[in-house]
Amino acid sequence: MKLRPCLDISLVGKPSGVVEVLTEPEVLYLPLRSQRFSFSQTSVTEGQRILPGQILATDPDNYGVPLIAPRAGTVRLEAVENHIVLEDVANEPEQKYDDPNGGAHAAKDGESLEEKRQKLLSLGAWQFLYDAHDESLPDPAGTPRAVIVSTLHLEPFSSRGDTQMVKRLSSFTRGLEHIQSLLEYQPIYLVMPDTQSQLAGKVRDAIRGYAWVKVVEVPLQYPRDNFTVLARSLGLQAERGEPVWAVRAEGVLAIDRAMTLGQPCTVRIVSLAGPAVTSPVHLRAMPGYPLNKIIPSRVHEGATRVINGGVLTGETIDPAQQGLDAECMALTVLDEQVDREMLGFVRPGGDRRSYSRCFTSSLRGRFGESLTTGLRGERRPCIACGFCEEVCPAKIMPHMIHRRLYQGDIEDALQIRVDLCVRCGMCSLVCPSKLDLRGQFIEAQNTIRQELHVEEVQA
Amino acid sequence: MKILRQLLDGSRKHFEDEGKLSFAKPLFDAMDNFMFAPSTRTAVAPHIRDPLDVKRFMSMVIVALLPCVAASFYFFGWRVLPMIIVSYAAGGAVEVLFAVTRKEDINEGFLVTGLLFPLVLPPTLPLWMVAVGVAFGVAVGKELFGGTGRNLFNPALVGRCFLALAYPKAMSAVWIQPGVDGVTGATPLVLAKQGTEKLAELSDLFFGNVAGSVGETSALALIVGGVFLLLTRVANWRTVVGCFVAAAATAAAFNLSDAAKFAPAPWHLLSGGLMLGVFFMATDPVSGPIKNGAKWGYGIIIGVITILIRNLTGYVEGMMFAILLGNIVAPILDEIAIYAHLRSLRSER
């Protein structure tokens, strides 16, 4: 698949490379839901004193992915709805991570493939893996065709893979060895933004001789980091029963930690960024860390929206959610739109970047723009400008699909390949009629998937 | 600015569900959102949006039309102003009427239609005909299809077509010569029908010093506006290039076959409504095809048909019919382009 160059979004509020270590918490609020998982099977009881690394709950629909206690504490099941609360959290410093007993290379041990994968699953490292085509959790018993290791995070404000790689290069390359040991002979594609950079040079030196790692260069343009887009650009189409696995840099580090130290992965690097954040940073945080200890002090005043994930695909955090969830990679904070600009549409618009060239800003070079949650216009019927098709990385025709779905014809929408949508949100972003194209396509895809599932069950 | 904001906020209650003027809510909303950009927020991802909206998109066309409007004032005097006012008033009234009945937002599309329409009319046309024409164009050409974004035909051209068929004499008999008020003459295309001896000078056509419809005479002003539209990417260059190349090639072929009867290609490009039609009507994204491949075909069809009508039929100008025909063909061209596109996606999964 050939890709068109997509938006190069330059926005105010990018996180710096600094990783801030959060103070030890007193209480942890572990949400039972995250983007992919729902930890519905509780394995602890009220008031139980648990040890760090102990499994609190599992998700029976996702191969029993565990929710792991990052610290010792006392369990409260009913204190907050949809959360497991850990009280009296023991204050114990994080064990030094980059101090492996196995040296620079993965130790060769006698564990079988299945045992290794089970180990990853129970230590919470398996959940860093994705099926490249539908972003679901891969089956630990499955056999992938290939594994994509991505160091890219291209959505505006998301944490960047290199921030995490730079200091842990040896863990990273050892993690690659571990991933290889999970496979039989399948290739690993290491996706990097610039294969000529210093970091990339170091990585290449470190993996020299790993014939099974293929380094692929992908430019820093959203949504080139999307796993589906990456897989398709590598010629790895979706095949039934032959999945492609994908993992980000932090996943490689987690796998190394689990395999080398045999320790659970409880700490994540979460980026806290966005125009409403006073000094955007990366945070070293654990799941369950209270959100109100993270956000209010780092966000400037006024109405804001906290998004779990990036601005283009993330979801607004439910106000009832108290702590970081188990899959959180980025928190993005935007100011809510309040002001009403007088005669906004006739202004020259040198201060606003647009995909179109309808503002004088197109005569300027790159500049950072501070954005809010404003829809920036009124909702209108599609005027067939064709911008959505131009920016679509999946090369489908969002405007046509929108028309079919508007008429309620989901089968027709499938005929014109709504199934290829990678949910990147580019079409909604550029749409001058302010249509919610992404939401519409996700809904259609889910309906189609459900119907296919029903058909399979009936057959 | 603050006073206006307070005034609008203060009178809002009359237009809400319980208010006495609730039927005029679309009108109030349109006014309100015209003066102040709405503060609507995104509900779902993506949480940020591009600043371009339909209002801006449409105002780019209006900006691009300004040189042409200025030229029409220069050549035909102040009689153009009441035409524009009447066109906006009548077209706007129809738009508001439909919006109020449907309880929908008032669409920005008529801002373009209302300005384009007088530009394609003879400068001597009675004002009531302007009103009737624009009302017909907006109502039948657009609203009956569901409003802006859903129309098959260019509303301004539907209105003009209606006037040309209903009042052929007023639409084609009296043309005033620019500059010399009260003197009437024939348009260059009418003269060209009688052979190439009396062809208008290319320089006159270029600057616009000829008889013709209000906005079509000055090729220079239209090119300035058209290039602006192309640079802002509101108009697609494929349609424009396809149309110009096809028209020039067809006209050149005719001229080669009989130079005494058919005018040369540059003359055809600069005369009549071709410039106005290509830059401002054929590029209308709604009534034209969406796919880039189809846009080439669409432009070529319009260019060829225009010259065919001019050279071979009893009509002097073919632009209007060519674009309306193009509008009819557009969905078919799109269908072909979409088929090709889907074939290329067949292996994708």
Chai-1 contact restraints between the chains, C-beta under 6 A:
chainA,res_idxA,chainB,res_idxB,connection_type,confidence,min_distance_angstrom,max_distance_angstrom,comment,restraint_id
A,Q237,B,R349,contact,1.0,0.0,6.0,A-B,restraint_1
A,A238,B,R349,contact,1.0,0.0,6.0,A-B,restraint_2
A,I307,B,H47,contact,1.0,0.0,6.0,A-B,restraint_3
A,V311,B,H47,contact,1.0,0.0,6.0,A-B,restraint_4
A,V311,B,I48,contact,1.0,0.0,6.0,A-B,restraint_5
A,L312,B,P46,contact,1.0,0.0,6.0,A-B,restraint_6
A,T313,B,A45,contact,1.0,0.0,6.0,A-B,restraint_7
A,G314,B,A45,contact,1.0,0.0,6.0,A-B,restraint_8
A,L334,B,H47,contact,1.0,0.0,6.0,A-B,restraint_9
A,Q337,B,S39,contact,1.0,0.0,6.0,A-B,restraint_10
A,Q337,B,R41,contact,1.0,0.0,6.0,A-B,restraint_11
A,R340,B,F36,contact,1.0,0.0,6.0,A-B,restraint_12
A,R340,B,A37,contact,1.0,0.0,6.0,A-B,restraint_13
A,R340,B,S39,contact,1.0,0.0,6.0,A-B,restraint_14
A,E341,B,A37,contact,1.0,0.0,6.0,A-B,restraint_15
A,M342,B,M1,contact,1.0,0.0,6.0,A-B,restraint_16
A,M342,B,F36,contact,1.0,0.0,6.0,A-B,restraint_17
A,G344,B,A37,contact,1.0,0.0,6.0,A-B,restraint_18
A,F345,B,K55,contact,1.0,0.0,6.0,A-B,restraint_19
A,F345,B,R56,contact,1.0,0.0,6.0,A-B,restraint_20
A,F345,B,S59,contact,1.0,0.0,6.0,A-B,restraint_21
A,R352,B,P51,contact,1.0,0.0,6.0,A-B,restraint_22
A,S354,B,D50,contact,1.0,0.0,6.0,A-B,restraint_23
A,S354,B,P51,contact,1.0,0.0,6.0,A-B,restraint_24
A,S354,B,L52,contact,1.0,0.0,6.0,A-B,restraint_25
A,Y355,B,D50,contact,1.0,0.0,6.0,A-B,restraint_26
A,S356,B,L52,contact,1.0,0.0,6.0,A-B,restraint_27
A,S356,B,R233,contact,1.0,0.0,6.0,A-B,restraint_28
A,R357,B,T232,contact,1.0,0.0,6.0,A-B,restraint_29
A,R357,B,R233,contact,1.0,0.0,6.0,A-B,restraint_30
A,C358,B,L52,contact,1.0,0.0,6.0,A-B,restraint_31
A,C358,B,R56,contact,1.0,0.0,6.0,A-B,restraint_32
A,C358,B,M60,contact,1.0,0.0,6.0,A-B,restraint_33
A,C358,B,T232,contact,1.0,0.0,6.0,A-B,restraint_34
A,L371,B,I48,contact,1.0,0.0,6.0,A-B,restraint_35
A,T373,B,R41,contact,1.0,0.0,6.0,A-B,restraint_36
A,T373,B,T42,contact,1.0,0.0,6.0,A-B,restraint_37
A,T373,B,H47,contact,1.0,0.0,6.0,A-B,restraint_38
A,L375,B,T40,contact,1.0,0.0,6.0,A-B,restraint_39
A,L375,B,T42,contact,1.0,0.0,6.0,A-B,restraint_40
A,L375,B,R49,contact,1.0,0.0,6.0,A-B,restraint_41
A,R376,B,R49,contact,1.0,0.0,6.0,A-B,restraint_42
A,R376,B,P51,contact,1.0,0.0,6.0,A-B,restraint_43
A,G377,B,D53,contact,1.0,0.0,6.0,A-B,restraint_44
A,E378,B,N33,contact,1.0,0.0,6.0,A-B,restraint_45
A,E378,B,P38,contact,1.0,0.0,6.0,A-B,restraint_46
A,R380,B,V54,contact,1.0,0.0,6.0,A-B,restraint_47
A,P381,B,G149,contact,1.0,0.0,6.0,A-B,restraint_48
A,C382,B,G149,contact,1.0,0.0,6.0,A-B,restraint_49
A,I383,B,G149,contact,1.0,0.0,6.0,A-B,restraint_50
A,I383,B,P285,contact,1.0,0.0,6.0,A-B,restraint_51
A,I383,B,V286,contact,1.0,0.0,6.0,A-B,restraint_52
A,A384,B,P285,contact,1.0,0.0,6.0,A-B,restraint_53
A,A384,B,V286,contact,1.0,0.0,6.0,A-B,restraint_54
A,A384,B,I290,contact,1.0,0.0,6.0,A-B,restraint_55
A,C385,B,P285,contact,1.0,0.0,6.0,A-B,restraint_56
A,G386,B,I290,contact,1.0,0.0,6.0,A-B,restraint_57
A,R417,B,L345,contact,1.0,0.0,6.0,A-B,restraint_58
A,L420,B,E348,contact,1.0,0.0,6.0,A-B,restraint_59
A,G425,B,A45,contact,1.0,0.0,6.0,A-B,restraint_60
A,G425,B,P46,contact,1.0,0.0,6.0,A-B,restraint_61
A,S428,B,P46,contact,1.0,0.0,6.0,A-B,restraint_62
A,L429,B,P46,contact,1.0,0.0,6.0,A-B,restraint_63
A,L429,B,D50,contact,1.0,0.0,6.0,A-B,restraint_64
A,V430,B,D50,contact,1.0,0.0,6.0,A-B,restraint_65
A,P432,B,L52,contact,1.0,0.0,6.0,A-B,restraint_66
A,P432,B,D53,contact,1.0,0.0,6.0,A-B,restraint_67
A,P432,B,V54,contact,1.0,0.0,6.0,A-B,restraint_68
A,P432,B,F57,contact,1.0,0.0,6.0,A-B,restraint_69
A,S433,B,V54,contact,1.0,0.0,6.0,A-B,restraint_70
A,G439,B,V44,contact,1.0,0.0,6.0,A-B,restraint_71
